[in-house]
């Protein structure tokens, strides 16, 4: 893996961690069950993407 590709993966890891955290925090603040479920789905999706990027390393 080139240094440029590694930088891309590191950047993507940071973005996925941020999005996962935002989804989790938002779900904790909501009261509507459908919106909470949606945010939990987003958190799961970003967790999955984060793990895929980690597997590249």
mmCIF file as gemmi writes it, N, C-alpha and C atoms, coordinates in Angstrom:
data_model
loop_
_atom_site.group_PDB
_atom_site.id
_atom_site.type_symbol
_atom_site.label_atom_id
_atom_site.label_alt_id
_atom_site.label_comp_id
_atom_site.label_asym_id
_atom_site.label_entity_id
_atom_site.label_seq_id
_atom_site.pdbx_PDB_ins_code
_atom_site.Cartn_x
_atom_site.Cartn_y
_atom_site.Cartn_z
_atom_site.occupancy
_atom_site.B_iso_or_equiv
_atom_site.pdbx_formal_charge
_atom_site.auth_seq_id
_atom_site.auth_asym_id
_atom_site.pdbx_PDB_model_num
ATOM 1 N N . UNK Axp A 1 ? 0.851 -1.168 0 1 0 ? 1 A 1
ATOM 2 C CA . UNK Axp A 1 ? 0 0 0 1 0 ? 1 A 1
ATOM 3 C C . UNK Axp A 1 ? 0.903 1.239 0 1 0 ? 1 A 1
ATOM 4 N N . UNK Axp A 2 ? 0.62 2.147 -0.902 1 0 ? 2 A 1
ATOM 5 C CA . UNK Axp A 2 ? 1.428 3.364 -0.986 1 0 ? 2 A 1
ATOM 6 C C . UNK Axp A 2 ? 1.084 4.302 0.167 1 0 ? 2 A 1
ATOM 7 N N . UNK Axp A 3 ? 1.944 5.281 0.386 1 0 ? 3 A 1
ATOM 8 C CA . UNK Axp A 3 ? 1.691 6.233 1.467 1 0 ? 3 A 1
ATOM 9 C C . UNK Axp A 3 ? 0.428 7.051 1.194 1 0 ? 3 A 1
ATOM 10 N N . UNK Axp A 4 ? 0.152 7.34 -0.076 1 0 ? 4 A 1
ATOM 11 C CA . UNK Axp A 4 ? -1.054 8.089 -0.432 1 0 ? 4 A 1
ATOM 12 C C . UNK Axp A 4 ? -2.302 7.259 -0.127 1 0 ? 4 A 1
ATOM 13 N N . UNK Axp A 5 ? -2.267 5.974 -0.443 1 0 ? 5 A 1
ATOM 14 C CA . UNK Axp A 5 ? -3.396 5.096 -0.146 1 0 ? 5 A 1
ATOM 15 C C . UNK Axp A 5 ? -3.6 4.957 1.363 1 0 ? 5 A 1
ATOM 16 N N . UNK Axp A 6 ? -2.499 4.879 2.098 1 0 ? 6 A 1
ATOM 17 C CA . UNK Axp A 6 ? -2.582 4.778 3.551 1 0 ? 6 A 1
ATOM 18 C C . UNK Axp A 6 ? -3.215 6.043 4.141 1 0 ? 6 A 1
ATOM 19 N N . UNK Axp A 7 ? -2.854 7.198 3.618 1 0 ? 7 A 1
ATOM 20 C CA . UNK Axp A 7 ? -3.457 8.449 4.07 1 0 ? 7 A 1
ATOM 21 C C . UNK Axp A 7 ? -4.958 8.457 3.803 1 0 ? 7 A 1
ATOM 22 N N . UNK Axp A 8 ? -5.353 7.941 2.654 1 0 ? 8 A 1
ATOM 23 C CA . UNK Axp A 8 ? -6.776 7.866 2.328 1 0 ? 8 A 1
ATOM 24 C C . UNK Axp A 8 ? -7.51 6.971 3.321 1 0 ? 8 A 1
ATOM 25 N N . UNK Axp A 9 ? -6.943 5.827 3.625 1 0 ? 9 A 1
ATOM 26 C CA . UNK Axp A 9 ? -7.582 4.892 4.556 1 0 ? 9 A 1
ATOM 27 C C . UNK Axp A 9 ? -7.662 5.517 5.949 1 0 ? 9 A 1
ATOM 28 N N . UNK Axp A 10 ? -6.598 6.179 6.391 1 0 ? 10 A 1
ATOM 29 C CA . UNK Axp A 10 ? -6.612 6.833 7.701 1 0 ? 10 A 1
ATOM 30 C C . UNK Axp A 10 ? -7.687 7.923 7.751 1 0 ? 10 A 1
ATOM 31 N N . UNK Axp A 11 ? -7.819 8.68 6.689 1 0 ? 11 A 1
ATOM 32 C CA . UNK Axp A 11 ? -8.837 9.72 6.604 1 0 ? 11 A 1
ATOM 33 C C . UNK Axp A 11 ? -10.234 9.099 6.642 1 0 ? 11 A 1
ATOM 34 N N . UNK Axp A 12 ? -10.42 8.042 5.906 1 0 ? 12 A 1
ATOM 35 C CA . UNK Axp A 12 ? -11.712 7.354 5.88 1 0 ? 12 A 1
ATOM 36 C C . UNK Axp A 12 ? -12.047 6.783 7.258 1 0 ? 12 A 1
ATOM 37 N N . UNK Axp A 13 ? -11.057 6.248 7.963 1 0 ? 13 A 1
ATOM 38 C CA . UNK Axp A 13 ? -11.28 5.742 9.319 1 0 ? 13 A 1
ATOM 39 C C . UNK Axp A 13 ? -11.776 6.858 10.238 1 0 ? 13 A 1
ATOM 40 N N . UNK Axp A 14 ? -11.15 8.014 10.127 1 0 ? 14 A 1
ATOM 41 C CA . UNK Axp A 14 ? -11.558 9.156 10.941 1 0 ? 14 A 1
ATOM 42 C C . UNK Axp A 14 ? -12.979 9.588 10.648 1 0 ? 14 A 1
ATOM 43 N N . UNK Axp A 15 ? -13.338 9.617 9.375 1 0 ? 15 A 1
ATOM 44 C CA . UNK Axp A 15 ? -14.695 10.007 8.993 1 0 ? 15 A 1
ATOM 45 C C . UNK Axp A 15 ? -15.725 9.007 9.498 1 0 ? 15 A 1
ATOM 46 N N . UNK Axp A 16 ? -15.427 7.732 9.374 1 0 ? 16 A 1
ATOM 47 C CA . UNK Axp A 16 ? -16.374 6.705 9.822 1 0 ? 16 A 1
ATOM 48 C C . UNK Axp A 16 ? -16.537 6.726 11.336 1 0 ? 16 A 1
ATOM 49 N N . UNK Axp A 17 ? -15.439 6.936 12.072 1 0 ? 17 A 1
ATOM 50 C CA . UNK Axp A 17 ? -15.535 7.045 13.525 1 0 ? 17 A 1
ATOM 51 C C . UNK Axp A 17 ? -16.413 8.232 13.91 1 0 ? 17 A 1
ATOM 52 N N . UNK Axp A 18 ? -16.219 9.358 13.216 1 0 ? 18 A 1
ATOM 53 C CA . UNK Axp A 18 ? -17.003 10.558 13.488 1 0 ? 18 A 1
ATOM 54 C C . UNK Axp A 18 ? -18.481 10.325 13.206 1 0 ? 18 A 1
ATOM 55 N N . UNK Axp A 19 ? -18.795 9.721 12.077 1 0 ? 19 A 1
ATOM 56 C CA . UNK Axp A 19 ? -20.186 9.485 11.707 1 0 ? 19 A 1
ATOM 57 C C . UNK Axp A 19 ? -20.851 8.498 12.675 1 0 ? 19 A 1
ATOM 58 N N . UNK Axp A 20 ? -20.116 7.474 13.086 1 0 ? 20 A 1
ATOM 59 C CA . UNK Axp A 20 ? -20.633 6.504 14.047 1 0 ? 20 A 1
ATOM 60 C C . UNK Axp A 20 ? -20.959 7.201 15.365 1 0 ? 20 A 1
ATOM 61 N N . UNK Axp A 21 ? -20.063 8.049 15.824 1 0 ? 21 A 1
ATOM 62 C CA . UNK Axp A 21 ? -20.252 8.782 17.075 1 0 ? 21 A 1
ATOM 63 C C . UNK Axp A 21 ? -21.455 9.725 16.976 1 0 ? 21 A 1
ATOM 64 N N . UNK Axp A 22 ? -21.573 10.428 15.862 1 0 ? 22 A 1
ATOM 65 C CA . UNK Axp A 22 ? -22.697 11.355 15.668 1 0 ? 22 A 1
ATOM 66 C C . UNK Axp A 22 ? -24.034 10.615 15.675 1 0 ? 22 A 1
ATOM 67 N N . UNK Axp A 23 ? -24.087 9.478 15.018 1 0 ? 23 A 1
ATOM 68 C CA . UNK Axp A 23 ? -25.325 8.697 14.971 1 0 ? 23 A 1
ATOM 69 C C . UNK Axp A 23 ? -25.711 8.216 16.364 1 0 ? 23 A 1
ATOM 70 N N . UNK Axp A 24 ? -24.718 7.766 17.127 1 0 ? 24 A 1
ATOM 71 C CA . UNK Axp A 24 ? -24.983 7.269 18.48 1 0 ? 24 A 1
ATOM 72 C C . UNK Axp A 24 ? -25.471 8.401 19.385 1 0 ? 24 A 1
ATOM 73 N N . UNK Axp A 25 ? -24.802 9.544 19.331 1 0 ? 25 A 1
ATOM 74 C CA . UNK Axp A 25 ? -25.204 10.683 20.166 1 0 ? 25 A 1
ATOM 75 C C . UNK Axp A 25 ? -26.604 11.164 19.799 1 0 ? 25 A 1
ATOM 76 N N . UNK Axp A 26 ? -26.881 11.226 18.508 1 0 ? 26 A 1
ATOM 77 C CA . UNK Axp A 26 ? -28.19 11.695 18.06 1 0 ? 26 A 1
ATOM 78 C C . UNK Axp A 26 ? -29.291 10.741 18.501 1 0 ? 26 A 1
ATOM 79 N N . UNK Axp A 27 ? -29.048 9.443 18.38 1 0 ? 27 A 1
ATOM 80 C CA . UNK Axp A 27 ? -30.047 8.453 18.805 1 0 ? 27 A 1
ATOM 81 C C . UNK Axp A 27 ? -30.363 8.601 20.287 1 0 ? 27 A 1
ATOM 82 N N . UNK Axp A 28 ? -29.363 8.962 21.077 1 0 ? 28 A 1
ATOM 83 C CA . UNK Axp A 28 ? -29.566 9.138 22.507 1 0 ? 28 A 1
ATOM 84 C C . UNK Axp A 28 ? -30.408 10.353 22.864 1 0 ? 28 A 1
ATOM 85 N N . UNK Axp A 29 ? -30.49 11.303 21.938 1 0 ? 29 A 1
ATOM 86 C CA . UNK Axp A 29 ? -31.24 12.529 22.193 1 0 ? 29 A 1
ATOM 87 C C . UNK Axp A 29 ? -32.67 12.48 21.654 1 0 ? 29 A 1
ATOM 88 N N . UNK Axp A 30 ? -32.97 11.508 20.826 1 0 ? 30 A 1
ATOM 89 C CA . UNK Axp A 30 ? -34.278 11.437 20.184 1 0 ? 30 A 1
ATOM 90 C C . UNK Axp A 30 ? -35.303 10.723 21.05 1 0 ? 30 A 1
ATOM 91 N N . UNK Axp A 31 ? -36.579 10.998 20.775 1 0 ? 31 A 1
ATOM 92 C CA . UNK Axp A 31 ? -37.667 10.318 21.488 1 0 ? 31 A 1
ATOM 93 C C . UNK Axp A 31 ? -38.537 9.484 20.547 1 0 ? 31 A 1
ATOM 94 N N . UNK Axp A 32 ? -38.514 9.8 19.264 1 0 ? 32 A 1
ATOM 95 C CA . UNK Axp A 32 ? -39.321 9.067 18.288 1 0 ? 32 A 1
ATOM 96 C C . UNK Axp A 32 ? -38.66 7.719 17.978 1 0 ? 32 A 1
ATOM 97 N N . UNK Axp A 33 ? -39.405 6.646 18.159 1 0 ? 33 A 1
ATOM 98 C CA . UNK Axp A 33 ? -38.858 5.298 17.994 1 0 ? 33 A 1
ATOM 99 C C . UNK Axp A 33 ? -38.35 5.038 16.573 1 0 ? 33 A 1
ATOM 100 N N . UNK Axp A 34 ? -39.053 5.55 15.571 1 0 ? 34 A 1
ATOM 101 C CA . UNK Axp A 34 ? -38.624 5.333 14.187 1 0 ? 34 A 1
ATOM 102 C C . UNK Axp A 34 ? -37.315 6.053 13.889 1 0 ? 34 A 1
ATOM 103 N N . UNK Axp A 35 ? -37.177 7.261 14.406 1 0 ? 35 A 1
ATOM 104 C CA . UNK Axp A 35 ? -35.931 8.005 14.197 1 0 ? 35 A 1
ATOM 105 C C . UNK Axp A 35 ? -34.772 7.358 14.953 1 0 ? 35 A 1
ATOM 106 N N . UNK Axp A 36 ? -35.047 6.87 16.148 1 0 ? 36 A 1
ATOM 107 C CA . UNK Axp A 36 ? -34.007 6.175 16.912 1 0 ? 36 A 1
ATOM 108 C C . UNK Axp A 36 ? -33.544 4.942 16.159 1 0 ? 36 A 1
ATOM 109 N N . UNK Axp A 37 ? -34.489 4.191 15.613 1 0 ? 37 A 1
ATOM 110 C CA . UNK Axp A 37 ? -34.139 2.995 14.838 1 0 ? 37 A 1
ATOM 111 C C . UNK Axp A 37 ? -33.308 3.361 13.612 1 0 ? 37 A 1
ATOM 112 N N . UNK Axp A 38 ? -33.673 4.452 12.969 1 0 ? 38 A 1
ATOM 113 C CA . UNK Axp A 38 ? -32.928 4.916 11.796 1 0 ? 38 A 1
ATOM 114 C C . UNK Axp A 38 ? -31.489 5.274 12.176 1 0 ? 38 A 1
ATOM 115 N N . UNK Axp A 39 ? -31.332 5.987 13.279 1 0 ? 39 A 1
ATOM 116 C CA . UNK Axp A 39 ? -29.985 6.37 13.718 1 0 ? 39 A 1
ATOM 117 C C . UNK Axp A 39 ? -29.181 5.15 14.15 1 0 ? 39 A 1
ATOM 118 N N . UNK Axp A 40 ? -29.845 4.174 14.77 1 0 ? 40 A 1
ATOM 119 C CA . UNK Axp A 40 ? -29.147 2.938 15.137 1 0 ? 40 A 1
ATOM 120 C C . UNK Axp A 40 ? -28.698 2.174 13.897 1 0 ? 40 A 1
ATOM 121 N N . UNK Axp A 41 ? -29.521 2.198 12.854 1 0 ? 41 A 1
ATOM 122 C CA . UNK Axp A 41 ? -29.132 1.572 11.582 1 0 ? 41 A 1
ATOM 123 C C . UNK Axp A 41 ? -27.923 2.274 10.981 1 0 ? 41 A 1
ATOM 124 N N . UNK Axp A 42 ? -27.93 3.609 11.055 1 0 ? 42 A 1
ATOM 125 C CA . UNK Axp A 42 ? -26.785 4.373 10.541 1 0 ? 42 A 1
ATOM 126 C C . UNK Axp A 42 ? -25.519 4.066 11.333 1 0 ? 42 A 1
ATOM 127 N N . UNK Axp A 43 ? -25.665 3.959 12.641 1 0 ? 43 A 1
ATOM 128 C CA . UNK Axp A 43 ? -24.503 3.619 13.466 1 0 ? 43 A 1
ATOM 129 C C . UNK Axp A 43 ? -23.953 2.252 13.08 1 0 ? 43 A 1
ATOM 130 N N . UNK Axp A 44 ? -24.841 1.294 12.866 1 0 ? 44 A 1
ATOM 131 C CA . UNK Axp A 44 ? -24.417 -0.053 12.458 1 0 ? 44 A 1
ATOM 132 C C . UNK Axp A 44 ? -23.708 -0.026 11.106 1 0 ? 44 A 1
ATOM 133 N N . UNK Axp A 45 ? -24.252 0.745 10.179 1 0 ? 45 A 1
ATOM 134 C CA . UNK Axp A 45 ? -23.654 0.846 8.842 1 0 ? 45 A 1
ATOM 135 C C . UNK Axp A 45 ? -22.244 1.445 8.927 1 0 ? 45 A 1
ATOM 136 N N . UNK Axp A 46 ? -22.095 2.494 9.735 1 0 ? 46 A 1
ATOM 137 C CA . UNK Axp A 46 ? -20.783 3.123 9.854 1 0 ? 46 A 1
ATOM 138 C C . UNK Axp A 46 ? -19.802 2.231 10.622 1 0 ? 46 A 1
ATOM 139 N N . UNK Axp A 47 ? -20.307 1.442 11.542 1 0 ? 47 A 1
ATOM 140 C CA . UNK Axp A 47 ? -19.459 0.471 12.233 1 0 ? 47 A 1
ATOM 141 C C . UNK Axp A 47 ? -18.956 -0.572 11.235 1 0 ? 47 A 1
ATOM 142 N N . UNK Axp A 48 ? -19.851 -1.029 10.383 1 0 ? 48 A 1
ATOM 143 C CA . UNK Axp A 48 ? -19.485 -2.002 9.343 1 0 ? 48 A 1
ATOM 144 C C . UNK Axp A 48 ? -18.426 -1.419 8.402 1 0 ? 48 A 1
ATOM 145 N N . UNK Axp A 49 ? -18.634 -0.189 7.968 1 0 ? 49 A 1
ATOM 146 C CA . UNK Axp A 49 ? -17.658 0.457 7.079 1 0 ? 49 A 1
ATOM 147 C C . UNK Axp A 49 ? -16.319 0.668 7.781 1 0 ? 49 A 1
ATOM 148 N N . UNK Axp A 50 ? -16.367 1.049 9.055 1 0 ? 50 A 1
ATOM 149 C CA . UNK Axp A 50 ? -15.145 1.235 9.83 1 0 ? 50 A 1
ATOM 150 C C . UNK Axp A 50 ? -14.361 -0.069 9.9 1 0 ? 50 A 1
ATOM 151 N N . UNK Axp A 51 ? -15.055 -1.158 10.147 1 0 ? 51 A 1
ATOM 152 C CA . UNK Axp A 51 ? -14.378 -2.463 10.221 1 0 ? 51 A 1
ATOM 153 C C . UNK Axp A 51 ? -13.803 -2.863 8.86 1 0 ? 51 A 1
ATOM 154 N N . UNK Axp A 52 ? -14.492 -2.554 7.787 1 0 ? 52 A 1
ATOM 155 C CA . UNK Axp A 52 ? -13.969 -2.865 6.449 1 0 ? 52 A 1
ATOM 156 C C . UNK Axp A 52 ? -12.677 -2.103 6.174 1 0 ? 52 A 1
ATOM 157 N N . UNK Axp A 53 ? -12.652 -0.824 6.554 1 0 ? 53 A 1
ATOM 158 C CA . UNK Axp A 53 ? -11.437 -0.04 6.374 1 0 ? 53 A 1
ATOM 159 C C . UNK Axp A 53 ? -10.301 -0.567 7.25 1 0 ? 53 A 1
ATOM 160 N N . UNK Axp A 54 ? -10.62 -0.963 8.476 1 0 ? 54 A 1
ATOM 161 C CA . UNK Axp A 54 ? -9.589 -1.512 9.37 1 0 ? 54 A 1
ATOM 162 C C . UNK Axp A 54 ? -9.005 -2.792 8.797 1 0 ? 54 A 1
ATOM 163 N N . UNK Axp A 55 ? -9.827 -3.577 8.121 1 0 ? 55 A 1
ATOM 164 C CA . UNK Axp A 55 ? -9.355 -4.826 7.539 1 0 ? 55 A 1
ATOM 165 C C . UNK Axp A 55 ? -8.388 -4.584 6.373 1 0 ? 55 A 1
ATOM 166 N N . UNK Axp A 56 ? -8.443 -3.403 5.795 1 0 ? 56 A 1
ATOM 167 C CA . UNK Axp A 56 ? -7.497 -3.076 4.723 1 0 ? 56 A 1
ATOM 168 C C . UNK Axp A 56 ? -6.077 -2.925 5.269 1 0 ? 56 A 1
ATOM 169 N N . UNK Axp A 57 ? -5.988 -2.58 6.544 1 0 ? 57 A 1
ATOM 170 C CA . UNK Axp A 57 ? -4.683 -2.399 7.17 1 0 ? 57 A 1
ATOM 171 C C . UNK Axp A 57 ? -4.164 -3.735 7.61 1 0 ? 57 A 1
